[in-house]
């Protein structure tokens, strides 16, 4: 069932609060406080929390509570190993199953990603990066892979928001061009997109797995 506009707004605001580190790892996310802050009823906020818990971005504390996950090196290692496997399999399947219409949507996302990345817009980049990874997974035409990829992707985003240089440095450079060497994520997407367009399944898997591994290794350097 599609989300309501209020649910979309609540979901985006919760992600934004973590992305901008207003909410910290281990911190409780309070439904009533969020509803009052956003001037929404509690129902859309509750639904957004449930969805983000199901995706792994938040953790359930009790029947009515949630928190930002507590981060640890061991959890990050296991998470990115699982994410690499899931996204690699999804990219491999997508190279065989993706439609031309789905490929064109990925090309549009890639072009948009370049603009928001190079202007150091973390909100815009987060949105389009999520859409690109989800688009590759959906190209596999496997609902199971889509679900696994989404769960791993969103859980890993908590680590990205707190340790990735792109997110750590945006306050100083927002609105300016990202320095050279910071564009490895965007360039990795270029390679995956080209492999999908060429219907090269082994290369698509190898490049996606390498992209996730490179993201993990970059986080290790900042942890």
PyMOL CGO cylinders between C-alpha atoms (Angstrom):
from pymol import cmd
from pymol.cgo import CYLINDER

trace = [
    CYLINDER, 0.00, 0.00, 0.00, 1.44, 3.42, -0.96, 0.3, 1, 1, 1, 1, 1, 1,
    CYLINDER, 1.44, 3.42, -0.96, 2.41, 5.73, 1.90, 0.3, 1, 1, 1, 1, 1, 1,
    CYLINDER, 2.41, 5.73, 1.90, 0.29, 8.78, 2.64, 0.3, 1, 1, 1, 1, 1, 1,
    CYLINDER, 0.29, 8.78, 2.64, 1.91, 12.20, 2.27, 0.3, 1, 1, 1, 1, 1, 1,
    CYLINDER, 1.91, 12.20, 2.27, 2.00, 12.52, 6.06, 0.3, 1, 1, 1, 1, 1, 1,
    CYLINDER, 2.00, 12.52, 6.06, 3.78, 9.16, 6.34, 0.3, 1, 1, 1, 1, 1, 1,
    CYLINDER, 3.78, 9.16, 6.34, 6.29, 10.21, 3.67, 0.3, 1, 1, 1, 1, 1, 1,
    CYLINDER, 6.29, 10.21, 3.67, 6.96, 13.44, 5.57, 0.3, 1, 1, 1, 1, 1, 1,
    CYLINDER, 6.96, 13.44, 5.57, 7.38, 11.59, 8.86, 0.3, 1, 1, 1, 1, 1, 1,
    CYLINDER, 7.38, 11.59, 8.86, 9.73, 9.03, 7.34, 0.3, 1, 1, 1, 1, 1, 1,
    CYLINDER, 9.73, 9.03, 7.34, 11.85, 11.71, 5.65, 0.3, 1, 1, 1, 1, 1, 1,
    CYLINDER, 11.85, 11.71, 5.65, 12.08, 13.73, 8.86, 0.3, 1, 1, 1, 1, 1, 1,
    CYLINDER, 12.08, 13.73, 8.86, 13.23, 10.75, 10.94, 0.3, 1, 1, 1, 1, 1, 1,
    CYLINDER, 13.23, 10.75, 10.94, 15.92, 9.91, 8.37, 0.3, 1, 1, 1, 1, 1, 1,
    CYLINDER, 15.92, 9.91, 8.37, 16.95, 13.57, 8.24, 0.3, 1, 1, 1, 1, 1, 1,
    CYLINDER, 16.95, 13.57, 8.24, 17.30, 13.77, 12.03, 0.3, 1, 1, 1, 1, 1, 1,
    CYLINDER, 17.30, 13.77, 12.03, 19.71, 10.83, 11.98, 0.3, 1, 1, 1, 1, 1, 1,
    CYLINDER, 19.71, 10.83, 11.98, 21.51, 12.03, 8.85, 0.3, 1, 1, 1, 1, 1, 1,
    CYLINDER, 21.51, 12.03, 8.85, 22.19, 15.42, 10.45, 0.3, 1, 1, 1, 1, 1, 1,
    CYLINDER, 22.19, 15.42, 10.45, 23.12, 13.67, 13.72, 0.3, 1, 1, 1, 1, 1, 1,
    CYLINDER, 23.12, 13.67, 13.72, 20.36, 15.36, 15.69, 0.3, 1, 1, 1, 1, 1, 1,
    CYLINDER, 20.36, 15.36, 15.69, 19.52, 11.82, 16.83, 0.3, 1, 1, 1, 1, 1, 1,
    CYLINDER, 19.52, 11.82, 16.83, 22.54, 9.78, 17.90, 0.3, 1, 1, 1, 1, 1, 1,
    CYLINDER, 22.54, 9.78, 17.90, 23.23, 6.01, 18.00, 0.3, 1, 1, 1, 1, 1, 1,
    CYLINDER, 23.23, 6.01, 18.00, 21.36, 4.46, 20.90, 0.3, 1, 1, 1, 1, 1, 1,
    CYLINDER, 21.36, 4.46, 20.90, 19.02, 7.44, 21.29, 0.3, 1, 1, 1, 1, 1, 1,
    CYLINDER, 19.02, 7.44, 21.29, 15.32, 6.84, 21.69, 0.3, 1, 1, 1, 1, 1, 1,
    CYLINDER, 15.32, 6.84, 21.69, 12.98, 8.10, 18.95, 0.3, 1, 1, 1, 1, 1, 1,
    CYLINDER, 12.98, 8.10, 18.95, 9.85, 9.40, 20.67, 0.3, 1, 1, 1, 1, 1, 1,
    CYLINDER, 9.85, 9.40, 20.67, 6.65, 9.09, 18.66, 0.3, 1, 1, 1, 1, 1, 1,
    CYLINDER, 6.65, 9.09, 18.66, 4.70, 11.78, 20.47, 0.3, 1, 1, 1, 1, 1, 1,
    CYLINDER, 4.70, 11.78, 20.47, 7.55, 14.30, 20.37, 0.3, 1, 1, 1, 1, 1, 1,
    CYLINDER, 7.55, 14.30, 20.37, 8.00, 13.78, 16.64, 0.3, 1, 1, 1, 1, 1, 1,
    CYLINDER, 8.00, 13.78, 16.64, 4.28, 14.15, 15.99, 0.3, 1, 1, 1, 1, 1, 1,
    CYLINDER, 4.28, 14.15, 15.99, 4.18, 17.42, 17.93, 0.3, 1, 1, 1, 1, 1, 1,
    CYLINDER, 4.18, 17.42, 17.93, 7.33, 18.71, 16.24, 0.3, 1, 1, 1, 1, 1, 1,
    CYLINDER, 7.33, 18.71, 16.24, 5.95, 17.98, 12.77, 0.3, 1, 1, 1, 1, 1, 1,
    CYLINDER, 5.95, 17.98, 12.77, 2.39, 19.01, 13.65, 0.3, 1, 1, 1, 1, 1, 1,
    CYLINDER, 2.39, 19.01, 13.65, 1.08, 15.62, 12.59, 0.3, 1, 1, 1, 1, 1, 1,
    CYLINDER, 1.08, 15.62, 12.59, -1.18, 13.09, 14.23, 0.3, 1, 1, 1, 1, 1, 1,
    CYLINDER, -1.18, 13.09, 14.23, 0.62, 10.16, 15.85, 0.3, 1, 1, 1, 1, 1, 1,
    CYLINDER, 0.62, 10.16, 15.85, -0.67, 7.62, 13.30, 0.3, 1, 1, 1, 1, 1, 1,
    CYLINDER, -0.67, 7.62, 13.30, 1.59, 8.58, 10.34, 0.3, 1, 1, 1, 1, 1, 1,
    CYLINDER, 1.59, 8.58, 10.34, 4.57, 8.93, 12.66, 0.3, 1, 1, 1, 1, 1, 1,
    CYLINDER, 4.57, 8.93, 12.66, 3.84, 5.50, 14.14, 0.3, 1, 1, 1, 1, 1, 1,
    CYLINDER, 3.84, 5.50, 14.14, 3.57, 3.98, 10.66, 0.3, 1, 1, 1, 1, 1, 1,
    CYLINDER, 3.57, 3.98, 10.66, 6.85, 5.59, 9.57, 0.3, 1, 1, 1, 1, 1, 1,
    CYLINDER, 6.85, 5.59, 9.57, 8.58, 4.24, 12.67, 0.3, 1, 1, 1, 1, 1, 1,
    CYLINDER, 8.58, 4.24, 12.67, 7.25, 0.75, 12.02, 0.3, 1, 1, 1, 1, 1, 1,
    CYLINDER, 7.25, 0.75, 12.02, 8.49, 0.85, 8.44, 0.3, 1, 1, 1, 1, 1, 1,
    CYLINDER, 8.49, 0.85, 8.44, 11.95, 2.08, 9.41, 0.3, 1, 1, 1, 1, 1, 1,
    CYLINDER, 11.95, 2.08, 9.41, 12.17, -0.61, 12.10, 0.3, 1, 1, 1, 1, 1, 1,
    CYLINDER, 12.17, -0.61, 12.10, 11.24, -3.27, 9.52, 0.3, 1, 1, 1, 1, 1, 1,
    CYLINDER, 11.24, -3.27, 9.52, 13.97, -1.94, 7.21, 0.3, 1, 1, 1, 1, 1, 1,
    CYLINDER, 13.97, -1.94, 7.21, 16.58, -1.98, 9.98, 0.3, 1, 1, 1, 1, 1, 1,
    CYLINDER, 16.58, -1.98, 9.98, 17.18, 1.78, 10.08, 0.3, 1, 1, 1, 1, 1, 1,
    CYLINDER, 17.18, 1.78, 10.08, 15.74, 1.85, 13.61, 0.3, 1, 1, 1, 1, 1, 1,
    CYLINDER, 15.74, 1.85, 13.61, 15.50, -0.80, 16.33, 0.3, 1, 1, 1, 1, 1, 1,
    CYLINDER, 15.50, -0.80, 16.33, 12.41, -1.65, 18.36, 0.3, 1, 1, 1, 1, 1, 1,
    CYLINDER, 12.41, -1.65, 18.36, 12.74, -1.05, 22.08, 0.3, 1, 1, 1, 1, 1, 1,
    CYLINDER, 12.74, -1.05, 22.08, 9.29, -2.17, 23.22, 0.3, 1, 1, 1, 1, 1, 1,
    CYLINDER, 9.29, -2.17, 23.22, 5.85, -2.38, 21.59, 0.3, 1, 1, 1, 1, 1, 1,
    CYLINDER, 5.85, -2.38, 21.59, 5.68, 1.41, 21.26, 0.3, 1, 1, 1, 1, 1, 1,
    CYLINDER, 5.68, 1.41, 21.26, 9.31, 2.47, 21.27, 0.3, 1, 1, 1, 1, 1, 1,
    CYLINDER, 9.31, 2.47, 21.27, 12.22, 2.75, 18.84, 0.3, 1, 1, 1, 1, 1, 1,
    CYLINDER, 12.22, 2.75, 18.84, 15.82, 3.88, 18.90, 0.3, 1, 1, 1, 1, 1, 1,
    CYLINDER, 15.82, 3.88, 18.90, 18.68, 4.61, 16.54, 0.3, 1, 1, 1, 1, 1, 1,
    CYLINDER, 18.68, 4.61, 16.54, 20.83, 1.42, 16.42, 0.3, 1, 1, 1, 1, 1, 1,
    CYLINDER, 20.83, 1.42, 16.42, 23.87, 1.18, 18.63, 0.3, 1, 1, 1, 1, 1, 1,
    CYLINDER, 23.87, 1.18, 18.63, 26.92, 0.97, 16.36, 0.3, 1, 1, 1, 1, 1, 1,
    CYLINDER, 26.92, 0.97, 16.36, 29.90, -1.37, 16.74, 0.3, 1, 1, 1, 1, 1, 1,
    CYLINDER, 29.90, -1.37, 16.74, 32.83, -2.50, 14.56, 0.3, 1, 1, 1, 1, 1, 1,
    CYLINDER, 32.83, -2.50, 14.56, 31.68, -6.13, 14.59, 0.3, 1, 1, 1, 1, 1, 1,
    CYLINDER, 31.68, -6.13, 14.59, 28.13, -5.26, 13.61, 0.3, 1, 1, 1, 1, 1, 1,
    CYLINDER, 28.13, -5.26, 13.61, 29.40, -3.04, 10.80, 0.3, 1, 1, 1, 1, 1, 1,
    CYLINDER, 29.40, -3.04, 10.80, 31.64, -5.81, 9.47, 0.3, 1, 1, 1, 1, 1, 1,
    CYLINDER, 31.64, -5.81, 9.47, 28.86, -8.38, 9.41, 0.3, 1, 1, 1, 1, 1, 1,
    CYLINDER, 28.86, -8.38, 9.41, 26.36, -5.91, 7.99, 0.3, 1, 1, 1, 1, 1, 1,
    CYLINDER, 26.36, -5.91, 7.99, 28.52, -4.85, 5.06, 0.3, 1, 1, 1, 1, 1, 1,
    CYLINDER, 28.52, -4.85, 5.06, 29.43, -8.46, 4.29, 0.3, 1, 1, 1, 1, 1, 1,
    CYLINDER, 29.43, -8.46, 4.29, 25.72, -9.28, 4.06, 0.3, 1, 1, 1, 1, 1, 1,
    CYLINDER, 25.72, -9.28, 4.06, 24.99, -6.13, 2.09, 0.3, 1, 1, 1, 1, 1, 1,
    CYLINDER, 24.99, -6.13, 2.09, 27.73, -6.91, -0.42, 0.3, 1, 1, 1, 1, 1, 1,
    CYLINDER, 27.73, -6.91, -0.42, 26.36, -10.40, -0.99, 0.3, 1, 1, 1, 1, 1, 1,
    CYLINDER, 26.36, -10.40, -0.99, 22.76, -9.23, -1.32, 0.3, 1, 1, 1, 1, 1, 1,
    CYLINDER, 22.76, -9.23, -1.32, 23.49, -6.31, -3.62, 0.3, 1, 1, 1, 1, 1, 1,
    CYLINDER, 23.49, -6.31, -3.62, 25.93, -8.33, -5.69, 0.3, 1, 1, 1, 1, 1, 1,
    CYLINDER, 25.93, -8.33, -5.69, 23.31, -11.01, -6.29, 0.3, 1, 1, 1, 1, 1, 1,
    CYLINDER, 23.31, -11.01, -6.29, 20.71, -8.36, -7.09, 0.3, 1, 1, 1, 1, 1, 1,
    CYLINDER, 20.71, -8.36, -7.09, 22.98, -6.67, -9.63, 0.3, 1, 1, 1, 1, 1, 1,
    CYLINDER, 22.98, -6.67, -9.63, 23.80, -10.01, -11.24, 0.3, 1, 1, 1, 1, 1, 1,
    CYLINDER, 23.80, -10.01, -11.24, 20.11, -10.85, -11.61, 0.3, 1, 1, 1, 1, 1, 1,
    CYLINDER, 20.11, -10.85, -11.61, 19.30, -7.34, -12.79, 0.3, 1, 1, 1, 1, 1, 1,
    CYLINDER, 19.30, -7.34, -12.79, 21.79, -7.63, -15.65, 0.3, 1, 1, 1, 1, 1, 1,
    CYLINDER, 21.79, -7.63, -15.65, 19.68, -10.52, -16.92, 0.3, 1, 1, 1, 1, 1, 1,
    CYLINDER, 19.68, -10.52, -16.92, 16.19, -9.30, -16.04, 0.3, 1, 1, 1, 1, 1, 1,
    CYLINDER, 16.19, -9.30, -16.04, 16.09, -5.49, -16.06, 0.3, 1, 1, 1, 1, 1, 1,
    CYLINDER, 16.09, -5.49, -16.06, 13.86, -3.83, -18.66, 0.3, 1, 1, 1, 1, 1, 1,
    CYLINDER, 13.86, -3.83, -18.66, 14.88, -0.96, -20.91, 0.3, 1, 1, 1, 1, 1, 1,
    CYLINDER, 14.88, -0.96, -20.91, 12.42, 1.28, -19.08, 0.3, 1, 1, 1, 1, 1, 1,
    CYLINDER, 12.42, 1.28, -19.08, 14.03, 0.43, -15.75, 0.3, 1, 1, 1, 1, 1, 1,
    CYLINDER, 14.03, 0.43, -15.75, 17.48, 1.06, -17.21, 0.3, 1, 1, 1, 1, 1, 1,
    CYLINDER, 17.48, 1.06, -17.21, 16.39, 4.47, -18.42, 0.3, 1, 1, 1, 1, 1, 1,
    CYLINDER, 16.39, 4.47, -18.42, 15.13, 5.35, -14.93, 0.3, 1, 1, 1, 1, 1, 1,
    CYLINDER, 15.13, 5.35, -14.93, 18.55, 4.42, -13.56, 0.3, 1, 1, 1, 1, 1, 1,
    CYLINDER, 18.55, 4.42, -13.56, 20.24, 6.64, -16.16, 0.3, 1, 1, 1, 1, 1, 1,
    CYLINDER, 20.24, 6.64, -16.16, 18.05, 9.56, -15.09, 0.3, 1, 1, 1, 1, 1, 1,
    CYLINDER, 18.05, 9.56, -15.09, 18.90, 8.91, -11.44, 0.3, 1, 1, 1, 1, 1, 1,
    CYLINDER, 18.90, 8.91, -11.44, 22.61, 8.71, -12.26, 0.3, 1, 1, 1, 1, 1, 1,
    CYLINDER, 22.61, 8.71, -12.26, 22.52, 12.08, -14.03, 0.3, 1, 1, 1, 1, 1, 1,
    CYLINDER, 22.52, 12.08, -14.03, 20.68, 13.64, -11.11, 0.3, 1, 1, 1, 1, 1, 1,
    CYLINDER, 20.68, 13.64, -11.11, 23.08, 12.04, -8.64, 0.3, 1, 1, 1, 1, 1, 1,
    CYLINDER, 23.08, 12.04, -8.64, 26.07, 13.67, -10.27, 0.3, 1, 1, 1, 1, 1, 1,
    CYLINDER, 26.07, 13.67, -10.27, 24.56, 17.13, -9.83, 0.3, 1, 1, 1, 1, 1, 1,
    CYLINDER, 24.56, 17.13, -9.83, 23.60, 16.71, -6.17, 0.3, 1, 1, 1, 1, 1, 1,
    CYLINDER, 23.60, 16.71, -6.17, 26.84, 14.95, -5.29, 0.3, 1, 1, 1, 1, 1, 1,
    CYLINDER, 26.84, 14.95, -5.29, 29.08, 17.59, -6.76, 0.3, 1, 1, 1, 1, 1, 1,
    CYLINDER, 29.08, 17.59, -6.76, 27.17, 20.37, -4.98, 0.3, 1, 1, 1, 1, 1, 1,
    CYLINDER, 27.17, 20.37, -4.98, 27.63, 18.47, -1.70, 0.3, 1, 1, 1, 1, 1, 1,
    CYLINDER, 27.63, 18.47, -1.70, 23.90, 18.21, -1.01, 0.3, 1, 1, 1, 1, 1, 1,
    CYLINDER, 23.90, 18.21, -1.01, 23.63, 15.41, 1.54, 0.3, 1, 1, 1, 1, 1, 1,
    CYLINDER, 23.63, 15.41, 1.54, 19.82, 15.41, 1.58, 0.3, 1, 1, 1, 1, 1, 1,
    CYLINDER, 19.82, 15.41, 1.58, 19.63, 15.22, -2.21, 0.3, 1, 1, 1, 1, 1, 1,
    CYLINDER, 19.63, 15.22, -2.21, 22.40, 12.66, -2.48, 0.3, 1, 1, 1, 1, 1, 1,
    CYLINDER, 22.40, 12.66, -2.48, 20.84, 10.41, 0.16, 0.3, 1, 1, 1, 1, 1, 1,
    CYLINDER, 20.84, 10.41, 0.16, 17.53, 10.41, -1.69, 0.3, 1, 1, 1, 1, 1, 1,
    CYLINDER, 17.53, 10.41, -1.69, 18.97, 9.65, -5.12, 0.3, 1, 1, 1, 1, 1, 1,
    CYLINDER, 18.97, 9.65, -5.12, 21.54, 7.14, -3.81, 0.3, 1, 1, 1, 1, 1, 1,
    CYLINDER, 21.54, 7.14, -3.81, 18.78, 5.17, -2.11, 0.3, 1, 1, 1, 1, 1, 1,
    CYLINDER, 18.78, 5.17, -2.11, 16.69, 5.28, -5.28, 0.3, 1, 1, 1, 1, 1, 1,
    CYLINDER, 16.69, 5.28, -5.28, 19.62, 4.05, -7.40, 0.3, 1, 1, 1, 1, 1, 1,
    CYLINDER, 19.62, 4.05, -7.40, 20.39, 1.07, -5.17, 0.3, 1, 1, 1, 1, 1, 1,
    CYLINDER, 20.39, 1.07, -5.17, 16.71, 0.20, -4.89, 0.3, 1, 1, 1, 1, 1, 1,
    CYLINDER, 16.71, 0.20, -4.89, 16.35, 0.56, -8.67, 0.3, 1, 1, 1, 1, 1, 1,
    CYLINDER, 16.35, 0.56, -8.67, 19.15, -1.94, -9.28, 0.3, 1, 1, 1, 1, 1, 1,
    CYLINDER, 19.15, -1.94, -9.28, 17.56, -4.38, -6.84, 0.3, 1, 1, 1, 1, 1, 1,
    CYLINDER, 17.56, -4.38, -6.84, 14.12, -3.94, -8.42, 0.3, 1, 1, 1, 1, 1, 1,
    CYLINDER, 14.12, -3.94, -8.42, 15.71, -4.66, -11.78, 0.3, 1, 1, 1, 1, 1, 1,
    CYLINDER, 15.71, -4.66, -11.78, 16.36, -8.19, -10.51, 0.3, 1, 1, 1, 1, 1, 1,
    CYLINDER, 16.36, -8.19, -10.51, 12.57, -8.74, -10.51, 0.3, 1, 1, 1, 1, 1, 1,
    CYLINDER, 12.57, -8.74, -10.51, 13.01, -10.67, -7.26, 0.3, 1, 1, 1, 1, 1, 1,
    CYLINDER, 13.01, -10.67, -7.26, 10.93, -9.33, -4.33, 0.3, 1, 1, 1, 1, 1, 1,
    CYLINDER, 10.93, -9.33, -4.33, 13.13, -11.31, -1.94, 0.3, 1, 1, 1, 1, 1, 1,
    CYLINDER, 13.13, -11.31, -1.94, 16.32, -9.63, -3.12, 0.3, 1, 1, 1, 1, 1, 1,
    CYLINDER, 16.32, -9.63, -3.12, 14.63, -6.23, -3.03, 0.3, 1, 1, 1, 1, 1, 1,
    CYLINDER, 14.63, -6.23, -3.03, 13.63, -6.81, 0.59, 0.3, 1, 1, 1, 1, 1, 1,
    CYLINDER, 13.63, -6.81, 0.59, 17.08, -8.07, 1.65, 0.3, 1, 1, 1, 1, 1, 1,
    CYLINDER, 17.08, -8.07, 1.65, 18.85, -5.21, -0.15, 0.3, 1, 1, 1, 1, 1, 1,
    CYLINDER, 18.85, -5.21, -0.15, 16.59, -2.60, 1.44, 0.3, 1, 1, 1, 1, 1, 1,
    CYLINDER, 16.59, -2.60, 1.44, 17.13, -3.97, 4.93, 0.3, 1, 1, 1, 1, 1, 1,
    CYLINDER, 17.13, -3.97, 4.93, 20.91, -4.08, 4.57, 0.3, 1, 1, 1, 1, 1, 1,
    CYLINDER, 20.91, -4.08, 4.57, 21.07, -0.73, 2.78, 0.3, 1, 1, 1, 1, 1, 1,
    CYLINDER, 21.07, -0.73, 2.78, 19.10, 1.24, 5.36, 0.3, 1, 1, 1, 1, 1, 1,
    CYLINDER, 19.10, 1.24, 5.36, 20.86, -0.31, 8.35, 0.3, 1, 1, 1, 1, 1, 1,
    CYLINDER, 20.86, -0.31, 8.35, 24.22, 0.51, 6.77, 0.3, 1, 1, 1, 1, 1, 1,
    CYLINDER, 24.22, 0.51, 6.77, 23.12, 4.11, 6.18, 0.3, 1, 1, 1, 1, 1, 1,
    CYLINDER, 23.12, 4.11, 6.18, 23.32, 4.75, 9.91, 0.3, 1, 1, 1, 1, 1, 1,
    CYLINDER, 23.32, 4.75, 9.91, 27.05, 3.96, 9.73, 0.3, 1, 1, 1, 1, 1, 1,
    CYLINDER, 27.05, 3.96, 9.73, 27.41, 6.06, 6.60, 0.3, 1, 1, 1, 1, 1, 1,
    CYLINDER, 27.41, 6.06, 6.60, 25.72, 9.07, 8.20, 0.3, 1, 1, 1, 1, 1, 1,
    CYLINDER, 25.72, 9.07, 8.20, 28.04, 8.98, 11.20, 0.3, 1, 1, 1, 1, 1, 1,
    CYLINDER, 28.04, 8.98, 11.20, 31.38, 7.93, 9.66, 0.3, 1, 1, 1, 1, 1, 1,
    CYLINDER, 31.38, 7.93, 9.66, 31.45, 8.73, 5.93, 0.3, 1, 1, 1, 1, 1, 1,
    CYLINDER, 31.45, 8.73, 5.93, 33.66, 11.68, 4.95, 0.3, 1, 1, 1, 1, 1, 1,
    CYLINDER, 33.66, 11.68, 4.95, 31.03, 13.00, 2.55, 0.3, 1, 1, 1, 1, 1, 1,
    CYLINDER, 31.03, 13.00, 2.55, 28.55, 13.39, 5.41, 0.3, 1, 1, 1, 1, 1, 1,
    CYLINDER, 28.55, 13.39, 5.41, 31.15, 14.57, 7.93, 0.3, 1, 1, 1, 1, 1, 1,
    CYLINDER, 31.15, 14.57, 7.93, 32.49, 17.28, 5.66, 0.3, 1, 1, 1, 1, 1, 1,
    CYLINDER, 32.49, 17.28, 5.66, 29.36, 18.76, 4.13, 0.3, 1, 1, 1, 1, 1, 1,
    CYLINDER, 29.36, 18.76, 4.13, 28.93, 21.52, 6.76, 0.3, 1, 1, 1, 1, 1, 1,
    CYLINDER, 28.93, 21.52, 6.76, 32.19, 23.13, 5.71, 0.3, 1, 1, 1, 1, 1, 1,
    CYLINDER, 32.19, 23.13, 5.71, 31.75, 22.69, 1.98, 0.3, 1, 1, 1, 1, 1, 1,
    CYLINDER, 31.75, 22.69, 1.98, 27.97, 22.60, 1.32, 0.3, 1, 1, 1, 1, 1, 1,
    CYLINDER, 27.97, 22.60, 1.32, 27.15, 24.43, -1.89, 0.3, 1, 1, 1, 1, 1, 1,
    CYLINDER, 27.15, 24.43, -1.89, 30.65, 23.99, -3.31, 0.3, 1, 1, 1, 1, 1, 1,
    CYLINDER, 30.65, 23.99, -3.31, 32.19, 21.32, -5.47, 0.3, 1, 1, 1, 1, 1, 1,
    CYLINDER, 32.19, 21.32, -5.47, 33.19, 18.11, -3.72, 0.3, 1, 1, 1, 1, 1, 1,
    CYLINDER, 33.19, 18.11, -3.72, 37.02, 17.82, -3.61, 0.3, 1, 1, 1, 1, 1, 1,
    CYLINDER, 37.02, 17.82, -3.61, 38.68, 15.34, -5.99, 0.3, 1, 1, 1, 1, 1, 1,
    CYLINDER, 38.68, 15.34, -5.99, 38.79, 11.79, -4.67, 0.3, 1, 1, 1, 1, 1, 1,
    CYLINDER, 38.79, 11.79, -4.67, 35.42, 11.98, -2.92, 0.3, 1, 1, 1, 1, 1, 1,
    CYLINDER, 35.42, 11.98, -2.92, 33.42, 10.76, -5.89, 0.3, 1, 1, 1, 1, 1, 1,
    CYLINDER, 33.42, 10.76, -5.89, 34.15, 7.02, -5.67, 0.3, 1, 1, 1, 1, 1, 1,
    CYLINDER, 34.15, 7.02, -5.67, 30.50, 6.19, -4.95, 0.3, 1, 1, 1, 1, 1, 1,
    CYLINDER, 30.50, 6.19, -4.95, 29.22, 8.04, -7.98, 0.3, 1, 1, 1, 1, 1, 1,
    CYLINDER, 29.22, 8.04, -7.98, 31.86, 6.51, -10.24, 0.3, 1, 1, 1, 1, 1, 1,
    CYLINDER, 31.86, 6.51, -10.24, 31.04, 3.04, -8.91, 0.3, 1, 1, 1, 1, 1, 1,
    CYLINDER, 31.04, 3.04, -8.91, 27.42, 3.60, -9.90, 0.3, 1, 1, 1, 1, 1, 1,
    CYLINDER, 27.42, 3.60, -9.90, 28.59, 4.48, -13.40, 0.3, 1, 1, 1, 1, 1, 1,
    CYLINDER, 28.59, 4.48, -13.40, 30.34, 1.13, -13.72, 0.3, 1, 1, 1, 1, 1, 1,
    CYLINDER, 30.34, 1.13, -13.72, 27.36, -0.84, -12.41, 0.3, 1, 1, 1, 1, 1, 1,
    CYLINDER, 27.36, -0.84, -12.41, 25.01, 0.99, -14.78, 0.3, 1, 1, 1, 1, 1, 1,
    CYLINDER, 25.01, 0.99, -14.78, 27.27, 0.24, -17.76, 0.3, 1, 1, 1, 1, 1, 1,
    CYLINDER, 27.27, 0.24, -17.76, 27.45, -3.44, -16.79, 0.3, 1, 1, 1, 1, 1, 1,
    CYLINDER, 27.45, -3.44, -16.79, 23.65, -3.62, -16.56, 0.3, 1, 1, 1, 1, 1, 1,
    CYLINDER, 23.65, -3.62, -16.56, 23.27, -1.95, -19.96, 0.3, 1, 1, 1, 1, 1, 1,
    CYLINDER, 23.27, -1.95, -19.96, 25.77, -4.46, -21.42, 0.3, 1, 1, 1, 1, 1, 1,
    CYLINDER, 25.77, -4.46, -21.42, 23.84, -7.34, -19.81, 0.3, 1, 1, 1, 1, 1, 1,
    CYLINDER, 23.84, -7.34, -19.81, 27.11, -8.47, -18.25, 0.3, 1, 1, 1, 1, 1, 1,
    CYLINDER, 27.11, -8.47, -18.25, 25.94, -10.28, -15.10, 0.3, 1, 1, 1, 1, 1, 1,
    CYLINDER, 25.94, -10.28, -15.10, 29.36, -11.32, -13.68, 0.3, 1, 1, 1, 1, 1, 1,
    CYLINDER, 29.36, -11.32, -13.68, 30.72, -7.78, -14.09, 0.3, 1, 1, 1, 1, 1, 1,
    CYLINDER, 30.72, -7.78, -14.09, 27.61, -6.22, -12.56, 0.3, 1, 1, 1, 1, 1, 1,
    CYLINDER, 27.61, -6.22, -12.56, 27.96, -8.45, -9.51, 0.3, 1, 1, 1, 1, 1, 1,
    CYLINDER, 27.96, -8.45, -9.51, 31.69, -7.87, -9.17, 0.3, 1, 1, 1, 1, 1, 1,
    CYLINDER, 31.69, -7.87, -9.17, 31.36, -4.10, -9.43, 0.3, 1, 1, 1, 1, 1, 1,
    CYLINDER, 31.36, -4.10, -9.43, 28.47, -3.86, -6.99, 0.3, 1, 1, 1, 1, 1, 1,
    CYLINDER, 28.47, -3.86, -6.99, 30.25, -6.06, -4.45, 0.3, 1, 1, 1, 1, 1, 1,
    CYLINDER, 30.25, -6.06, -4.45, 33.37, -3.93, -4.91, 0.3, 1, 1, 1, 1, 1, 1,
    CYLINDER, 33.37, -3.93, -4.91, 31.34, -0.75, -4.42, 0.3, 1, 1, 1, 1, 1, 1,
    CYLINDER, 31.34, -0.75, -4.42, 29.92, -1.97, -1.10, 0.3, 1, 1, 1, 1, 1, 1,
    CYLINDER, 29.92, -1.97, -1.10, 33.35, -3.19, 0.03, 0.3, 1, 1, 1, 1, 1, 1,
    CYLINDER, 33.35, -3.19, 0.03, 34.92, 0.17, -0.86, 0.3, 1, 1, 1, 1, 1, 1,
    CYLINDER, 34.92, 0.17, -0.86, 32.23, 1.96, 1.13, 0.3, 1, 1, 1, 1, 1, 1,
    CYLINDER, 32.23, 1.96, 1.13, 32.98, -0.24, 4.14, 0.3, 1, 1, 1, 1, 1, 1,
    CYLINDER, 32.98, -0.24, 4.14, 36.73, 0.32, 3.85, 0.3, 1, 1, 1, 1, 1, 1,
    CYLINDER, 36.73, 0.32, 3.85, 36.21, 4.08, 3.65, 0.3, 1, 1, 1, 1, 1, 1,
    CYLINDER, 36.21, 4.08, 3.65, 34.15, 3.95, 6.85, 0.3, 1, 1, 1, 1, 1, 1,
    CYLINDER, 34.15, 3.95, 6.85, 36.90, 1.98, 8.61, 0.3, 1, 1, 1, 1, 1, 1,
    CYLINDER, 36.90, 1.98, 8.61, 39.32, 4.79, 7.90, 0.3, 1, 1, 1, 1, 1, 1,
    CYLINDER, 39.32, 4.79, 7.90, 36.97, 7.27, 9.62, 0.3, 1, 1, 1, 1, 1, 1,
    CYLINDER, 36.97, 7.27, 9.62, 35.65, 5.11, 12.46, 0.3, 1, 1, 1, 1, 1, 1,
]
cmd.load_cgo(trace, "trace")
